[in-house]
């Protein structure tokens, strides 16, 4: 029977791999950020079923540890895609804002741009915000993959997982 440590490790792997797969068309640095987010989300998703239904015995498996829960997670694919796209759009907008604030027009010479007198702190916070959105895009996908990895591991035990809830 898989313990918490095994669930977390499997969730990190499943979440990271799935997030990397979803981000494979992104620039490498963005793909890495989403993969890290996926690994973090996978670890969280992998323990979520036991947070909802604590594993106090091998009979603890109810709706959160069921085939129905897995099907529910799989049915969220379109929603996860929308969340991923929203996070990526926010990251792009933040990156554009950061780039815009880095250069301003030189009023003495037309069509020439000079470094903006913005504070380094503003640039730093915008970079952190962009990273947050990139990691968040992977986190959502990773969480779903991590939850499914938990169900797969539990399905392979002698008690398996129920269709809907205990005894059914």
C-alpha positions as CSV (number, residue, x, y, z in Angstrom):
1,X,0.0,0.0,0.0
2,X,1.4,3.4,-1.0
3,X,2.2,5.7,1.9
4,X,2.2,9.5,1.9
5,X,5.8,9.7,0.8
6,X,5.2,7.5,-2.2
7,X,2.0,9.4,-3.1
8,X,3.9,12.7,-2.9
9,X,6.8,11.4,-5.0
10,X,4.5,9.9,-7.7
11,X,2.5,13.1,-7.7
12,X,5.6,15.3,-8.3
13,X,6.6,13.1,-11.2
14,X,3.2,12.9,-12.7
15,X,2.5,16.6,-12.3
16,X,5.9,17.6,-13.6
17,X,5.7,15.3,-16.6
18,X,2.2,16.4,-17.5
19,X,2.9,20.1,-17.1
20,X,6.1,19.7,-19.2
21,X,4.0,18.0,-21.9
22,X,1.4,20.8,-21.9
23,X,4.2,23.4,-22.0
24,X,6.4,21.8,-24.7
25,X,5.5,24.5,-27.3
26,X,6.6,27.3,-24.9
27,X,10.1,28.8,-24.7
28,X,12.5,26.7,-22.7
29,X,12.5,29.0,-19.7
30,X,8.7,29.1,-19.6
31,X,8.5,25.3,-20.0
32,X,10.8,24.9,-17.0
33,X,8.7,27.3,-14.9
34,X,5.5,25.4,-15.8
35,X,7.2,22.1,-15.1
36,X,8.3,23.2,-11.7
37,X,4.7,24.4,-11.1
38,X,3.4,21.1,-12.3
39,X,5.7,19.2,-9.9
40,X,4.5,21.4,-7.0
41,X,0.8,21.0,-8.0
42,X,1.3,17.3,-8.5
43,X,2.6,16.9,-4.9
44,X,-0.3,18.9,-3.6
45,X,-2.8,17.0,-5.7
46,X,-1.4,13.6,-4.7
47,X,-2.1,14.2,-1.0
48,X,-5.5,16.0,-1.5
49,X,-7.6,12.8,-1.5
50,X,-6.1,11.9,1.9
51,X,-6.7,15.5,3.2
52,X,-10.4,15.1,2.3
53,X,-10.6,11.5,3.5
54,X,-7.7,10.8,6.0
55,X,-6.1,7.4,5.7
56,X,-6.9,6.1,9.2
57,X,-7.5,2.6,7.9
58,X,-7.5,0.7,4.6
59,X,-11.2,1.1,4.5
60,X,-11.1,4.9,4.4
61,X,-11.7,5.2,0.7
62,X,-14.9,7.0,-0.1
63,X,-16.0,9.5,-2.8
64,X,-12.6,11.3,-2.8
65,X,-10.8,7.9,-3.5
66,X,-13.3,6.7,-6.2
67,X,-13.4,6.0,-9.9
68,X,-16.0,8.8,-10.0
69,X,-13.5,11.3,-8.6
70,X,-11.0,10.2,-11.2
71,X,-13.6,10.6,-14.0
72,X,-14.5,14.0,-12.5
73,X,-10.8,15.1,-12.7
74,X,-10.5,13.9,-16.3
75,X,-13.7,15.8,-17.2
76,X,-12.0,19.1,-16.1
77,X,-9.6,19.0,-19.0
78,X,-11.2,21.9,-20.8
79,X,-11.4,23.9,-17.6
80,X,-7.7,23.2,-16.9
81,X,-6.9,24.4,-20.4
82,X,-8.7,27.6,-19.9
83,X,-6.9,28.2,-16.5
84,X,-3.6,27.4,-18.2
85,X,-4.3,29.9,-21.0
86,X,-5.5,32.6,-18.6
87,X,-2.2,32.2,-16.5
88,X,-0.1,32.3,-19.7
89,X,-1.9,35.5,-20.8
90,X,-1.3,37.1,-17.5
91,X,2.3,36.2,-17.7
92,X,2.6,37.6,-21.2
93,X,0.9,40.9,-20.1
94,X,3.2,41.2,-17.2
95,X,6.3,40.6,-19.4
96,X,5.0,43.2,-21.9
97,X,4.5,45.7,-19.1
98,X,8.0,45.0,-17.8
99,X,9.5,45.5,-21.2
100,X,7.5,48.7,-21.8
101,X,8.6,50.1,-18.5
102,X,12.3,49.3,-19.3
103,X,12.5,51.7,-22.3
104,X,11.0,55.1,-22.8
105,X,11.2,57.4,-25.9
106,X,14.1,59.9,-25.9
107,X,12.4,63.3,-26.4
108,X,15.5,64.9,-27.9
109,X,15.8,62.4,-30.8
110,X,12.8,60.8,-32.6
111,X,12.5,57.0,-32.8
112,X,15.2,56.5,-30.1
113,X,14.5,54.8,-26.8
114,X,16.6,55.1,-23.7
115,X,16.5,53.0,-20.4
116,X,13.6,54.1,-18.2
117,X,14.4,55.5,-14.8
118,X,12.1,52.9,-13.1
119,X,13.2,51.4,-9.9
120,X,14.9,48.1,-9.9
121,X,12.3,47.1,-7.3
122,X,9.5,47.6,-9.8
123,X,11.3,45.4,-12.3
124,X,11.9,42.8,-9.7
125,X,8.3,42.6,-8.6
126,X,7.1,42.4,-12.3
127,X,9.6,39.5,-12.9
128,X,8.3,37.7,-9.8
129,X,4.7,38.3,-11.0
130,X,5.5,36.8,-14.4
131,X,7.1,33.8,-12.8
132,X,4.1,33.4,-10.5
133,X,1.8,33.2,-13.5
134,X,4.0,30.7,-15.4
135,X,4.3,28.5,-12.4
136,X,0.5,28.7,-11.8
137,X,-0.2,27.5,-15.4
138,X,1.8,24.3,-14.6
139,X,0.4,24.0,-11.0
140,X,-3.2,23.6,-12.2
141,X,-2.3,20.8,-14.6
142,X,0.1,19.2,-12.2
143,X,-2.5,19.1,-9.4
144,X,-4.9,17.1,-11.6
145,X,-2.2,14.7,-12.6
146,X,-1.1,14.3,-9.0
147,X,-4.6,13.5,-7.8
148,X,-5.0,10.9,-10.6
149,X,-1.6,9.4,-9.6
150,X,-3.0,8.9,-6.1
151,X,-6.0,7.1,-7.4
152,X,-3.9,4.9,-9.6
153,X,-1.6,3.9,-6.8
154,X,-4.6,3.2,-4.5
155,X,-6.3,1.2,-7.3
156,X,-3.3,-1.2,-7.3
157,X,-3.8,-2.2,-3.7
158,X,-5.7,-5.2,-2.4
159,X,-8.6,-2.9,-1.3
160,X,-8.6,-1.0,-4.6
161,X,-10.8,2.0,-5.0
162,X,-14.6,2.1,-5.0
163,X,-16.8,3.1,-8.0
164,X,-18.6,5.8,-6.1
165,X,-18.1,5.3,-2.3
166,X,-17.4,2.6,0.2
167,X,-19.3,-0.6,-0.6
168,X,-20.3,0.6,-4.0
